[in-house]
Amino acid sequence: MHVVATAGHVDHGKSTLVRALTGTDPDRLEEERRRGLSIELGYAWTVLPGLPAPGEVAFVDVPGHQRFLATALAGVGPVPIAMLVVAADDPWMPQAAEHLAALDALKVSHGLVVVTRADLADPAPALARARAEIDRTSLAGAPAVVVSGRTGAGLDTLRDTLVRVLAEVSPPPADADVRLWVDRRFHIRGAGTVVTGTLPAGTVAVGDQLEAVDGSTVRVRGIESLGTPRERMSGVARVALDLGGHAPDAVARGTALVTPDAFSPASVVDVALTGDGRVPERPVLHLGSALVGVHVRPLGKDFYRLTLDDPLPLRIGDRAIVRDPGSRLLWGARILDPSPPALGRRGAAARRAEVLLDHDGTLAAELRTRGVVRRSLLRRIGAPLAPLPDGALVAGDWLVAPERAAALRADLVAAVRAAGHGGLPVAAAAHRLDVPDPALVAALVAPPVVSEGGRLTLAGASLPPAATQALERLRGHLADTPFAAPTAEELDRLGLDGATIAVLHRAGLLLRLAPGVVLLPDAADRAAEALAALPQPFTTSQARQVLGTSRRVALPLLGHLDATGRTLRLPDDTRRLRG
Protein backbone atom coordinates (compact mmCIF):
# COMPACT_ATOMS: atom_id res chain seq x y z
CA MET A 1 0.00 0.00 0.00
CA HIS A 2 1.01 3.61 -0.57
CA VAL A 3 -0.18 6.57 1.52
CA VAL A 4 -0.30 10.09 0.08
CA ALA A 5 -1.02 13.29 2.03
CA THR A 6 -2.50 16.37 0.43
CA ALA A 7 -1.11 19.85 1.12
CA GLY A 8 -2.10 23.34 0.05
CA HIS A 9 -4.16 26.44 0.76
CA VAL A 10 -7.79 26.29 1.87
CA ASP A 11 -10.37 26.03 -0.93
CA HIS A 12 -7.81 25.13 -3.61
CA GLY A 13 -9.54 21.86 -4.39
CA LYS A 14 -7.69 19.24 -2.33
CA SER A 15 -10.82 17.40 -1.23
CA THR A 16 -12.40 17.73 -4.69
CA LEU A 17 -9.29 16.21 -6.20
CA VAL A 18 -9.27 13.29 -3.75
CA ARG A 19 -12.97 12.73 -4.44
CA ALA A 20 -12.31 12.70 -8.20
CA LEU A 21 -9.47 10.17 -7.79
CA THR A 22 -11.25 7.83 -5.38
CA GLY A 23 -14.97 8.37 -5.78
CA THR A 24 -15.18 8.97 -2.01
CA ASP A 25 -15.73 12.28 -0.20
CA PRO A 26 -12.93 12.66 2.38
CA ASP A 27 -14.94 15.33 4.26
CA ARG A 28 -16.81 13.13 6.73
CA LEU A 29 -18.19 15.78 9.12
CA GLU A 30 -21.53 17.53 8.54
CA GLU A 31 -19.92 20.88 9.37
CA GLU A 32 -17.23 20.30 6.73
CA ARG A 33 -19.83 19.69 4.05
CA ARG A 34 -21.91 22.68 5.21
CA ARG A 35 -18.95 25.10 5.27
CA GLY A 36 -17.22 23.65 2.20
CA LEU A 37 -13.82 23.27 3.87
CA SER A 38 -11.93 20.53 5.65
CA ILE A 39 -11.67 20.83 9.42
CA GLU A 40 -10.52 17.36 10.40
CA LEU A 41 -8.27 14.86 8.62
CA GLY A 42 -10.10 13.09 5.79
CA TYR A 43 -9.40 9.65 4.36
CA ALA A 44 -10.17 7.96 1.06
CA TRP A 45 -8.59 5.27 -1.07
CA THR A 46 -8.48 3.73 -4.50
CA VAL A 47 -6.68 1.14 -6.61
CA LEU A 48 -4.34 2.46 -9.31
CA PRO A 49 -3.61 0.20 -12.30
CA GLY A 50 0.10 0.16 -13.06
CA LEU A 51 1.16 -0.46 -9.47
CA PRO A 52 2.11 -3.93 -8.24
CA ALA A 53 -0.96 -5.80 -7.00
CA PRO A 54 -3.06 -4.95 -5.11
CA GLY A 55 -2.19 -1.36 -6.14
CA GLU A 56 -3.85 0.23 -3.10
CA VAL A 57 -3.35 3.96 -2.53
CA ALA A 58 -4.74 5.74 0.54
CA PHE A 59 -5.08 9.53 0.72
CA VAL A 60 -4.89 11.61 3.89
CA ASP A 61 -6.67 14.87 3.10
CA VAL A 62 -5.53 17.64 5.45
CA PRO A 63 -7.29 20.95 6.16
CA GLY A 64 -5.85 23.99 4.43
CA HIS A 65 -7.13 26.74 6.71
CA GLN A 66 -4.46 28.40 8.85
CA ARG A 67 -6.53 27.77 12.01
CA PHE A 68 -6.13 24.03 11.47
CA LEU A 69 -2.39 23.86 10.75
CA ALA A 70 -1.77 21.60 13.76
CA THR A 71 -4.33 19.14 12.39
CA ALA A 72 -2.73 19.33 8.96
CA LEU A 73 0.70 18.56 10.39
CA ALA A 74 -0.73 15.59 12.28
CA GLY A 75 -1.79 14.16 8.93
CA VAL A 76 1.37 14.99 7.01
CA GLY A 77 3.85 13.99 9.73
CA PRO A 78 3.93 10.17 9.32
CA VAL A 79 3.28 10.14 5.54
CA PRO A 80 6.25 9.79 3.13
CA ILE A 81 4.56 11.14 -0.05
CA ALA A 82 2.84 14.49 -0.59
CA MET A 83 0.55 15.98 -3.23
CA LEU A 84 0.81 19.79 -3.17
CA VAL A 85 -2.35 21.33 -4.62
CA VAL A 86 -2.52 24.93 -5.94
CA ALA A 87 -5.38 26.61 -7.79
CA ALA A 88 -4.97 28.16 -11.24
CA ASP A 89 -7.38 30.99 -10.39
CA ASP A 90 -5.58 32.12 -7.22
CA PRO A 91 -2.12 33.57 -6.54
CA TRP A 92 0.45 31.72 -4.44
CA MET A 93 -1.18 31.67 -1.00
CA PRO A 94 0.17 31.66 2.60
CA GLN A 95 -1.03 28.18 3.51
CA ALA A 96 0.52 26.68 0.41
CA ALA A 97 3.80 28.26 1.48
CA GLU A 98 3.37 27.07 5.07
CA HIS A 99 2.51 23.51 4.06
CA LEU A 100 5.46 23.41 1.64
CA ALA A 101 7.77 24.69 4.38
CA ALA A 102 6.52 21.90 6.64
CA LEU A 103 7.18 19.26 3.96
CA ASP A 104 10.66 20.68 3.45
CA ALA A 105 11.31 20.67 7.20
CA LEU A 106 10.34 16.98 7.29
CA LYS A 107 12.56 16.35 4.22
CA VAL A 108 9.71 14.80 2.23
CA SER A 109 11.33 14.09 -1.14
CA HIS A 110 8.62 12.11 -2.95
CA GLY A 111 5.58 13.88 -4.29
CA LEU A 112 3.99 15.89 -7.06
CA VAL A 113 2.38 19.27 -7.70
CA VAL A 114 -1.19 19.48 -8.98
CA VAL A 115 -2.57 22.72 -10.45
CA THR A 116 -6.36 22.54 -10.17
CA ARG A 117 -9.22 24.57 -11.67
CA ALA A 118 -7.55 24.68 -15.05
CA ASP A 119 -11.01 25.29 -16.52
CA LEU A 120 -11.30 28.62 -14.66
CA ALA A 121 -7.97 30.31 -15.49
CA ASP A 122 -4.75 29.89 -17.41
CA PRO A 123 -2.73 27.43 -15.28
CA ALA A 124 0.68 28.53 -16.59
CA PRO A 125 1.35 31.34 -14.04
CA ALA A 126 0.32 29.17 -11.09
CA LEU A 127 2.41 26.28 -12.39
CA ALA A 128 5.48 28.51 -12.89
CA ARG A 129 5.19 29.98 -9.38
CA ALA A 130 4.69 26.56 -7.79
CA ARG A 131 7.68 25.17 -9.67
CA ALA A 132 9.87 28.06 -8.49
CA GLU A 133 8.80 27.51 -4.89
CA ILE A 134 9.18 23.72 -4.69
CA ASP A 135 12.55 23.70 -6.42
CA ARG A 136 13.99 25.42 -3.34
CA THR A 137 12.86 22.54 -1.13
CA SER A 138 13.29 18.79 -0.59
CA LEU A 139 10.63 18.27 -3.29
CA ALA A 140 12.81 19.87 -5.98
CA GLY A 141 12.19 18.27 -9.35
CA ALA A 142 8.80 16.81 -8.39
CA PRO A 143 6.54 16.38 -11.45
CA ALA A 144 3.63 18.75 -12.00
CA VAL A 145 0.20 18.05 -13.49
CA VAL A 146 -2.60 20.39 -14.58
CA VAL A 147 -6.17 19.18 -13.94
CA SER A 148 -9.77 20.23 -13.54
CA GLY A 149 -11.61 18.43 -10.81
CA ARG A 150 -14.92 19.69 -12.22
CA THR A 151 -14.50 18.55 -15.85
CA GLY A 152 -12.09 15.66 -15.21
CA ALA A 153 -9.49 17.05 -17.63
CA GLY A 154 -5.98 15.83 -16.76
CA LEU A 155 -7.07 13.20 -14.24
CA ASP A 156 -5.74 10.31 -16.33
CA THR A 157 -2.38 12.09 -16.59
CA LEU A 158 -2.47 12.66 -12.84
CA ARG A 159 -3.06 8.95 -12.20
CA ASP A 160 -0.18 7.97 -14.50
CA THR A 161 2.13 10.52 -12.87
CA LEU A 162 1.15 9.37 -9.41
CA VAL A 163 1.93 5.77 -10.38
CA ARG A 164 5.42 6.82 -11.53
CA VAL A 165 6.06 8.73 -8.30
CA LEU A 166 4.87 5.86 -6.12
CA ALA A 167 6.97 3.33 -8.05
CA GLU A 168 10.11 5.26 -7.04
CA VAL A 169 9.41 4.86 -3.31
CA SER A 170 11.15 1.90 -1.69
CA PRO A 171 9.00 -0.07 0.75
CA PRO A 172 10.08 0.23 4.41
CA PRO A 173 11.25 -2.88 6.29
CA ALA A 174 8.35 -5.08 7.36
CA ASP A 175 10.34 -6.35 10.36
CA ALA A 176 11.02 -2.87 11.78
CA ASP A 177 9.77 -1.91 15.23
CA VAL A 178 6.20 -0.60 15.14
CA ARG A 179 5.52 3.05 15.95
CA LEU A 180 1.95 3.93 14.99
CA TRP A 181 1.06 7.60 15.50
CA VAL A 182 -2.61 7.76 16.45
CA ASP A 183 -4.62 10.44 14.63
CA ARG A 184 -8.17 9.40 15.65
CA ARG A 185 -9.80 7.57 18.57
CA PHE A 186 -13.45 6.66 18.69
CA HIS A 187 -15.81 4.04 20.11
CA ILE A 188 -17.84 1.49 18.17
CA ARG A 189 -20.67 -0.28 19.95
CA GLY A 190 -19.98 -3.99 20.11
CA ALA A 191 -16.29 -3.57 19.29
CA GLY A 192 -14.88 -1.03 21.72
CA THR A 193 -12.14 1.54 21.24
CA VAL A 194 -10.80 1.99 17.72
CA VAL A 195 -7.74 4.07 16.81
CA THR A 196 -6.51 4.97 13.35
CA GLY A 197 -3.17 6.09 12.06
CA THR A 198 -0.53 5.78 9.38
CA LEU A 199 1.85 2.86 9.96
CA PRO A 200 5.23 4.03 8.54
CA ALA A 201 7.08 0.70 8.86
CA GLY A 202 6.94 -2.66 10.60
CA THR A 203 4.02 -5.06 10.82
CA VAL A 204 0.93 -5.17 13.05
CA ALA A 205 -1.01 -8.43 13.40
CA VAL A 206 -4.18 -9.43 15.23
CA GLY A 207 -3.18 -10.53 18.72
CA ASP A 208 -0.12 -8.29 18.92
CA GLN A 209 0.53 -6.34 22.09
CA LEU A 210 1.52 -2.68 21.75
CA GLU A 211 2.72 -0.18 24.33
CA ALA A 212 1.79 3.45 25.00
CA VAL A 213 4.28 6.05 26.16
CA ASP A 214 3.04 5.79 29.77
CA GLY A 215 3.92 2.08 29.83
CA SER A 216 0.34 0.82 29.54
CA THR A 217 -0.28 -1.92 26.98
CA VAL A 218 -3.11 -2.76 24.58
CA ARG A 219 -3.88 -5.86 22.56
CA VAL A 220 -4.87 -5.63 18.90
CA ARG A 221 -8.20 -7.44 18.66
CA GLY A 222 -8.87 -6.59 15.05
CA ILE A 223 -7.40 -4.69 12.10
CA GLU A 224 -9.16 -2.89 9.27
CA SER A 225 -7.48 -1.18 6.36
CA LEU A 226 -9.21 0.56 3.45
CA GLY A 227 -12.54 -0.73 4.66
CA THR A 228 -11.44 -4.39 4.71
CA PRO A 229 -10.72 -6.61 7.74
CA ARG A 230 -7.09 -7.81 7.78
CA GLU A 231 -5.11 -10.30 9.82
CA ARG A 232 -1.89 -8.30 9.52
CA MET A 233 -0.64 -5.13 7.82
CA SER A 234 2.86 -3.91 7.01
CA GLY A 235 3.84 -0.27 6.53
CA VAL A 236 3.37 2.02 4.85
CA ALA A 237 -0.38 1.60 5.45
CA ARG A 238 -3.49 3.27 6.80
CA VAL A 239 -4.85 1.08 9.59
CA ALA A 240 -7.67 1.05 12.12
CA LEU A 241 -6.99 -1.03 15.21
CA ASP A 242 -9.74 -2.44 17.42
CA LEU A 243 -8.37 -2.28 20.98
CA GLY A 244 -11.42 -3.65 22.77
CA GLY A 245 -13.40 -1.99 25.50
CA HIS A 246 -10.67 -1.09 27.99
CA ALA A 247 -8.07 0.93 26.09
CA PRO A 248 -6.17 3.34 28.38
CA ASP A 249 -7.12 7.02 28.24
CA ALA A 250 -3.49 7.76 27.34
CA VAL A 251 -4.09 6.33 23.85
CA ALA A 252 -5.39 9.33 21.90
CA ARG A 253 -4.45 11.56 19.00
CA GLY A 254 -0.82 12.54 19.23
CA THR A 255 0.28 9.44 21.10
CA ALA A 256 2.12 6.49 19.60
CA LEU A 257 1.58 2.76 19.97
CA VAL A 258 4.92 0.98 19.78
CA THR A 259 6.55 -2.42 19.95
CA PRO A 260 7.03 -3.18 23.68
CA ASP A 261 10.52 -2.47 25.06
CA ALA A 262 11.70 -1.15 21.68
CA PHE A 263 11.60 2.61 22.46
CA SER A 264 12.59 4.85 25.36
CA PRO A 265 10.18 7.72 26.10
CA ALA A 266 12.25 10.89 25.73
CA SER A 267 11.65 14.06 27.74
CA VAL A 268 14.96 15.76 26.88
CA VAL A 269 16.43 15.59 23.39
CA ASP A 270 19.27 17.22 21.46
CA VAL A 271 18.42 18.35 17.92
CA ALA A 272 19.79 20.21 14.92
CA LEU A 273 17.43 22.92 13.66
CA THR A 274 17.30 24.43 10.17
CA GLY A 275 15.30 27.50 9.25
CA ASP A 276 15.26 31.27 9.44
CA GLY A 277 14.64 33.53 12.40
CA ARG A 278 15.35 33.33 16.09
CA VAL A 279 14.01 30.19 17.74
CA PRO A 280 11.70 31.20 20.64
CA GLU A 281 12.08 29.81 24.13
CA ARG A 282 8.65 28.11 24.19
CA PRO A 283 7.64 26.82 20.74
CA VAL A 284 5.78 23.58 19.98
CA LEU A 285 7.13 20.35 18.51
CA HIS A 286 5.29 18.36 15.81
CA LEU A 287 6.36 14.77 15.21
CA GLY A 288 4.13 12.13 13.68
CA SER A 289 0.66 13.14 14.86
CA ALA A 290 2.03 14.51 18.15
CA LEU A 291 2.04 18.14 19.24
CA VAL A 292 3.86 18.98 22.50
CA GLY A 293 5.17 22.14 24.03
CA VAL A 294 8.94 22.38 24.46
CA HIS A 295 11.48 24.54 26.24
CA VAL A 296 14.44 25.44 24.04
CA ARG A 297 18.03 25.81 25.24
CA PRO A 298 20.57 26.86 22.57
CA LEU A 299 23.78 24.84 22.55
CA GLY A 300 25.55 26.51 19.63
CA LYS A 301 26.15 25.92 15.90
CA ASP A 302 22.44 25.30 15.13
CA PHE A 303 22.23 22.72 17.93
CA TYR A 304 19.55 22.95 20.61
CA ARG A 305 18.34 21.03 23.63
CA LEU A 306 14.56 20.58 23.84
CA THR A 307 12.78 19.72 27.08
CA LEU A 308 9.37 18.27 26.22
CA ASP A 309 6.23 18.91 28.24
CA ASP A 310 5.21 15.31 27.54
CA PRO A 311 7.57 12.43 26.66
CA LEU A 312 7.61 10.94 23.16
CA PRO A 313 9.13 7.72 21.75
CA LEU A 314 11.94 9.25 19.70
CA ARG A 315 14.83 7.79 17.75
CA ILE A 316 18.03 9.17 16.29
CA GLY A 317 17.37 10.51 12.79
CA ASP A 318 13.68 11.29 13.32
CA ARG A 319 12.48 14.38 11.47
CA ALA A 320 10.19 16.81 13.27
CA ILE A 321 8.96 20.40 13.09
CA VAL A 322 9.52 23.11 15.69
CA ARG A 323 6.90 25.85 15.24
CA ASP A 324 6.27 29.23 16.81
CA PRO A 325 2.46 29.60 16.97
CA GLY A 326 2.82 33.37 17.38
CA SER A 327 5.00 34.25 14.39
CA ARG A 328 3.99 31.08 12.46
CA LEU A 329 7.68 30.49 11.70
CA LEU A 330 8.82 26.90 11.67
CA TRP A 331 12.10 25.02 11.70
CA GLY A 332 13.07 21.53 10.61
CA ALA A 333 14.37 19.43 13.49
CA ARG A 334 16.61 16.38 13.15
CA ILE A 335 16.77 14.25 16.29
CA LEU A 336 20.42 13.68 17.25
CA ASP A 337 20.20 12.23 20.75
CA PRO A 338 16.98 11.22 22.56
CA SER A 339 18.97 10.36 25.71
CA PRO A 340 21.55 13.13 26.13
CA PRO A 341 23.82 13.72 29.13
CA ALA A 342 22.96 16.37 31.70
CA LEU A 343 24.52 19.79 31.25
CA GLY A 344 26.25 20.97 34.38
CA ARG A 345 29.23 23.27 34.58
CA ARG A 346 29.72 26.59 32.85
CA GLY A 347 30.49 26.08 29.17
CA ALA A 348 28.85 22.63 29.06
CA ALA A 349 26.37 23.70 26.36
CA ALA A 350 29.11 24.87 24.00
CA ARG A 351 31.14 21.70 24.61
CA ARG A 352 28.03 19.62 23.90
CA ALA A 353 27.56 21.43 20.56
CA GLU A 354 31.14 20.55 19.62
CA VAL A 355 30.49 16.90 20.42
CA LEU A 356 27.35 16.89 18.27
CA LEU A 357 29.21 18.60 15.43
CA ASP A 358 31.88 15.87 15.40
CA HIS A 359 29.41 12.99 15.73
CA ASP A 360 29.51 10.91 12.54
CA GLY A 361 26.60 8.57 13.37
CA THR A 362 28.71 5.46 13.98
CA LEU A 363 28.75 3.14 16.98
CA ALA A 364 32.31 4.28 17.64
CA ALA A 365 31.10 7.88 17.92
CA GLU A 366 28.22 6.87 20.22
CA LEU A 367 30.64 5.07 22.53
CA ARG A 368 33.11 7.93 22.40
CA THR A 369 30.32 10.33 23.41
CA ARG A 370 28.79 8.18 26.15
CA GLY A 371 31.81 6.28 27.52
CA VAL A 372 29.73 3.52 29.16
CA VAL A 373 26.29 2.62 27.82
CA ARG A 374 23.87 -0.28 27.64
CA ARG A 375 23.53 -1.91 24.24
CA SER A 376 19.76 -2.16 24.86
CA LEU A 377 19.51 1.63 25.28
CA LEU A 378 21.34 2.21 22.00
CA ARG A 379 18.87 -0.07 20.26
CA ARG A 380 15.86 1.72 21.76
CA ILE A 381 17.05 5.15 20.64
CA GLY A 382 17.95 3.94 17.15
CA ALA A 383 21.74 4.08 17.42
CA PRO A 384 23.88 1.69 15.33
CA LEU A 385 24.99 -1.50 17.10
CA ALA A 386 27.88 -2.41 14.78
CA PRO A 387 30.70 -2.44 13.95
CA LEU A 388 32.20 -2.60 17.42
CA PRO A 389 35.39 -0.51 17.45
CA ASP A 390 38.71 -2.17 18.29
CA GLY A 391 39.43 -2.06 21.98
CA ALA A 392 35.81 -1.63 23.05
CA LEU A 393 34.80 -3.62 26.09
CA VAL A 394 31.71 -5.86 26.15
CA ALA A 395 30.25 -6.95 29.49
CA GLY A 396 26.82 -8.47 29.06
CA ASP A 397 24.54 -5.63 27.98
CA TRP A 398 27.21 -3.02 28.68
CA LEU A 399 29.53 -1.46 26.08
CA VAL A 400 32.56 0.63 27.03
CA ALA A 401 34.42 2.92 24.63
CA PRO A 402 38.05 1.91 23.94
CA GLU A 403 39.45 5.09 25.48
CA ARG A 404 37.23 4.77 28.53
CA ALA A 405 38.11 1.07 28.96
CA ALA A 406 41.83 1.86 28.90
CA ALA A 407 41.39 4.63 31.47
CA LEU A 408 39.27 2.41 33.72
CA ARG A 409 41.86 -0.38 33.61
CA ALA A 410 44.55 2.07 34.69
CA ASP A 411 42.31 3.36 37.47
CA LEU A 412 41.58 -0.22 38.55
CA VAL A 413 45.28 -1.02 38.89
CA ALA A 414 45.75 2.11 41.01
CA ALA A 415 42.76 1.28 43.21
CA VAL A 416 43.87 -2.31 43.80
CA ARG A 417 47.42 -1.19 44.55
CA ALA A 418 46.09 1.37 47.04
CA ALA A 419 44.02 -1.34 48.74
CA GLY A 420 47.19 -3.16 49.77
CA HIS A 421 47.84 -6.83 50.40
CA GLY A 422 44.23 -7.66 51.36
CA GLY A 423 42.94 -6.71 47.92
CA LEU A 424 39.73 -4.95 46.94
CA PRO A 425 36.20 -6.43 46.73
CA VAL A 426 34.64 -6.20 43.25
CA ALA A 427 31.69 -4.12 44.53
CA ALA A 428 34.06 -1.68 46.21
CA ALA A 429 36.08 -1.42 42.99
CA ALA A 430 32.88 -0.54 41.07
CA HIS A 431 32.23 2.25 43.58
CA ARG A 432 35.83 3.53 43.34
CA LEU A 433 35.69 3.56 39.53
CA ASP A 434 32.17 5.08 39.49
CA VAL A 435 30.84 2.46 37.07
CA PRO A 436 27.15 1.45 37.16
CA ASP A 437 27.56 -2.33 37.39
CA PRO A 438 30.12 -4.62 39.12
CA ALA A 439 30.00 -6.80 35.98
CA LEU A 440 32.00 -4.05 34.29
CA VAL A 441 34.77 -4.43 36.85
CA ALA A 442 34.96 -8.17 36.22
CA ALA A 443 35.35 -7.48 32.50
CA LEU A 444 38.11 -4.94 33.18
CA VAL A 445 40.27 -7.41 35.10
CA ALA A 446 43.55 -7.99 33.23
CA PRO A 447 47.15 -8.47 34.32
CA PRO A 448 48.56 -7.32 36.66
CA VAL A 449 45.13 -7.37 38.37
CA VAL A 450 43.79 -10.83 39.17
CA SER A 451 40.47 -11.91 40.66
CA GLU A 452 40.16 -14.63 43.24
CA GLY A 453 37.32 -15.35 45.63
CA GLY A 454 35.51 -12.12 44.81
CA ARG A 455 38.55 -9.95 45.63
CA LEU A 456 40.96 -8.17 43.31
CA THR A 457 44.70 -8.26 43.94
CA LEU A 458 47.88 -7.58 42.02
CA ALA A 459 49.78 -10.57 40.70
CA GLY A 460 52.91 -11.23 42.75
CA ALA A 461 55.95 -9.38 41.59
CA SER A 462 57.88 -12.59 41.64
CA LEU A 463 56.80 -16.12 40.79
CA PRO A 464 58.31 -19.31 42.07
CA PRO A 465 61.29 -20.18 39.83
CA ALA A 466 59.65 -23.46 38.82
CA ALA A 467 56.55 -21.60 37.63
CA THR A 468 58.62 -19.10 35.64
CA GLN A 469 60.51 -21.92 33.94
CA ALA A 470 57.31 -23.85 33.19
CA LEU A 471 55.76 -20.74 31.64
CA GLU A 472 58.75 -20.26 29.34
CA ARG A 473 58.53 -23.88 28.22
CA LEU A 474 54.79 -23.46 27.54
CA ARG A 475 55.48 -20.39 25.43
CA GLY A 476 57.95 -22.36 23.37
CA HIS A 477 55.48 -25.22 22.97
CA LEU A 478 52.75 -22.86 21.64
CA ALA A 479 54.99 -20.56 19.58
CA ASP A 480 54.02 -22.06 16.20
CA THR A 481 50.71 -23.67 17.13
CA PRO A 482 49.02 -21.26 19.57
CA PHE A 483 45.87 -23.39 19.96
CA ALA A 484 47.51 -26.82 20.39
CA ALA A 485 47.07 -27.04 24.15
CA PRO A 486 49.49 -29.54 25.74
CA THR A 487 48.20 -32.99 26.53
CA ALA A 488 48.42 -34.41 30.04
CA GLU A 489 51.78 -36.05 29.25
CA GLU A 490 53.11 -32.82 27.71
CA LEU A 491 51.99 -30.82 30.76
CA ASP A 492 54.07 -33.16 32.93
CA ARG A 493 57.12 -32.67 30.70
CA LEU A 494 56.64 -28.89 30.78
CA GLY A 495 56.43 -28.88 34.58
CA LEU A 496 52.84 -27.66 34.62
CA ASP A 497 51.23 -29.52 37.49
CA GLY A 498 47.93 -28.40 39.01
CA ALA A 499 49.49 -26.08 41.57
CA THR A 500 51.75 -24.35 39.03
CA ILE A 501 48.85 -23.88 36.59
CA ALA A 502 46.80 -22.29 39.39
CA VAL A 503 49.61 -19.85 40.25
CA LEU A 504 50.07 -18.80 36.62
CA HIS A 505 46.33 -18.54 36.04
CA ARG A 506 45.84 -16.27 39.06
CA ALA A 507 48.68 -14.10 37.81
CA GLY A 508 46.99 -13.78 34.42
CA LEU A 509 49.94 -15.41 32.66
CA LEU A 510 48.05 -18.30 31.14
CA LEU A 511 44.46 -19.02 30.12
CA ARG A 512 42.91 -22.05 31.82
CA LEU A 513 39.97 -23.12 29.67
CA ALA A 514 39.17 -26.38 31.45
CA PRO A 515 40.97 -28.85 33.70
CA GLY A 516 44.13 -29.80 31.85
CA VAL A 517 43.48 -27.36 28.95
CA VAL A 518 45.70 -24.27 29.04
CA LEU A 519 46.78 -21.66 26.48
CA LEU A 520 48.52 -18.31 26.60
CA PRO A 521 46.49 -15.24 27.70
CA ASP A 522 46.17 -13.80 24.19
CA ALA A 523 44.69 -16.99 22.75
CA ALA A 524 41.10 -15.71 22.87
CA ASP A 525 41.91 -12.55 20.91
CA ARG A 526 43.97 -14.50 18.38
CA ALA A 527 41.16 -17.04 18.00
CA ALA A 528 38.62 -14.29 17.30
CA GLU A 529 40.88 -12.89 14.58
CA ALA A 530 41.20 -16.32 12.97
CA LEU A 531 37.45 -16.99 13.13
CA ALA A 532 36.75 -13.68 11.38
CA ALA A 533 38.04 -15.28 8.17
CA LEU A 534 35.26 -17.89 8.21
CA PRO A 535 31.81 -17.43 6.63
CA GLN A 536 29.43 -16.35 9.39
CA PRO A 537 27.90 -18.27 11.11
CA PHE A 538 30.37 -21.16 11.38
CA THR A 539 30.29 -24.67 12.82
CA THR A 540 32.47 -26.13 15.56
CA SER A 541 34.19 -28.27 12.95
CA GLN A 542 35.03 -25.24 10.81
CA ALA A 543 36.37 -23.42 13.87
CA ARG A 544 38.50 -26.41 14.87
CA GLN A 545 40.01 -26.61 11.39
CA VAL A 546 40.85 -22.91 11.05
CA LEU A 547 42.38 -22.90 14.55
CA GLY A 548 44.38 -26.04 13.86
CA THR A 549 43.39 -27.78 17.07
CA SER A 550 41.33 -30.65 18.44
CA ARG A 551 37.77 -30.77 19.79
CA ARG A 552 39.30 -31.15 23.29
CA VAL A 553 40.56 -27.57 22.94
CA ALA A 554 38.06 -26.09 20.47
CA LEU A 555 34.97 -26.72 22.59
CA PRO A 556 36.14 -24.97 25.80
CA LEU A 557 37.81 -22.23 23.75
CA LEU A 558 34.54 -21.49 21.93
CA GLY A 559 32.71 -21.56 25.26
CA HIS A 560 35.16 -18.98 26.58
CA LEU A 561 34.60 -16.78 23.50
CA ASP A 562 30.84 -17.00 24.10
CA ALA A 563 31.20 -16.08 27.77
CA THR A 564 33.44 -13.09 27.07
CA GLY A 565 31.13 -11.68 24.40
CA ARG A 566 33.35 -12.28 21.39
CA THR A 567 31.02 -14.85 19.80
CA LEU A 568 27.32 -15.60 19.89
CA ARG A 569 26.06 -19.18 19.97
CA LEU A 570 22.96 -19.64 17.81
CA PRO A 571 20.07 -22.10 18.36
CA ASP A 572 21.38 -24.49 15.69
CA ASP A 573 24.72 -24.72 17.57
CA THR A 574 26.57 -22.59 15.03
CA ARG A 575 28.26 -19.37 16.09
CA ARG A 576 29.03 -15.94 14.73
CA LEU A 577 31.37 -13.19 15.82
CA ARG A 578 29.68 -10.30 17.58
CA GLY A 579 29.93 -6.98 15.79
Secondary structure as GFF3:
##gff-version 3
##sequence-region A 1 579
A	DSSP	beta_strand	2	7	.	.	.	ID=ss1
A	DSSP	alpha_helix	14	22	.	.	.	ID=ss2
A	DSSP	alpha_helix	30	35	.	.	.	ID=ss3
A	DSSP	beta_strand	42	47	.	.	.	ID=ss4
A	DSSP	beta_strand	56	61	.	.	.	ID=ss5
A	DSSP	three_ten_helix	66	68	.	.	.	ID=ss6
A	DSSP	alpha_helix	69	76	.	.	.	ID=ss7
A	DSSP	beta_strand	81	87	.	.	.	ID=ss8
A	DSSP	alpha_helix	94	105	.	.	.	ID=ss9
A	DSSP	beta_strand	110	116	.	.	.	ID=ss10
A	DSSP	alpha_helix	124	134	.	.	.	ID=ss11
A	DSSP	beta_strand	144	146	.	.	.	ID=ss12
A	DSSP	alpha_helix	155	167	.	.	.	ID=ss13
A	DSSP	beta_strand	179	188	.	.	.	ID=ss14
A	DSSP	beta_strand	192	199	.	.	.	ID=ss15
A	DSSP	beta_strand	203	205	.	.	.	ID=ss16
A	DSSP	beta_strand	209	211	.	.	.	ID=ss17
A	DSSP	beta_strand	217	219	.	.	.	ID=ss18
A	DSSP	beta_strand	222	225	.	.	.	ID=ss19
A	DSSP	beta_strand	228	230	.	.	.	ID=ss20
A	DSSP	beta_strand	232	234	.	.	.	ID=ss21
A	DSSP	beta_strand	237	242	.	.	.	ID=ss22
A	DSSP	beta_strand	256	258	.	.	.	ID=ss23
A	DSSP	beta_strand	265	274	.	.	.	ID=ss24
A	DSSP	beta_strand	284	287	.	.	.	ID=ss25
A	DSSP	beta_strand	290	300	.	.	.	ID=ss26
A	DSSP	beta_strand	303	313	.	.	.	ID=ss27
A	DSSP	beta_strand	319	323	.	.	.	ID=ss28
A	DSSP	beta_strand	330	337	.	.	.	ID=ss29
A	DSSP	alpha_helix	348	358	.	.	.	ID=ss30
A	DSSP	alpha_helix	363	370	.	.	.	ID=ss31
A	DSSP	beta_strand	372	374	.	.	.	ID=ss32
A	DSSP	alpha_helix	375	380	.	.	.	ID=ss33
A	DSSP	beta_strand	393	395	.	.	.	ID=ss34
A	DSSP	beta_strand	398	400	.	.	.	ID=ss35
A	DSSP	alpha_helix	402	419	.	.	.	ID=ss36
A	DSSP	beta_strand	424	425	.	.	.	ID=ss37
A	DSSP	alpha_helix	426	433	.	.	.	ID=ss38
A	DSSP	alpha_helix	438	444	.	.	.	ID=ss39
A	DSSP	beta_strand	449	452	.	.	.	ID=ss40
A	DSSP	beta_strand	455	458	.	.	.	ID=ss41
A	DSSP	alpha_helix	465	478	.	.	.	ID=ss42
A	DSSP	alpha_helix	488	494	.	.	.	ID=ss43
A	DSSP	alpha_helix	498	506	.	.	.	ID=ss44
A	DSSP	beta_strand	511	514	.	.	.	ID=ss45
A	DSSP	beta_strand	517	519	.	.	.	ID=ss46
A	DSSP	alpha_helix	523	531	.	.	.	ID=ss47
A	DSSP	alpha_helix	540	547	.	.	.	ID=ss48
A	DSSP	alpha_helix	551	563	.	.	.	ID=ss49
A	DSSP	beta_strand	567	569	.	.	.	ID=ss50
A	DSSP	beta_strand	575	577	.	.	.	ID=ss51
###
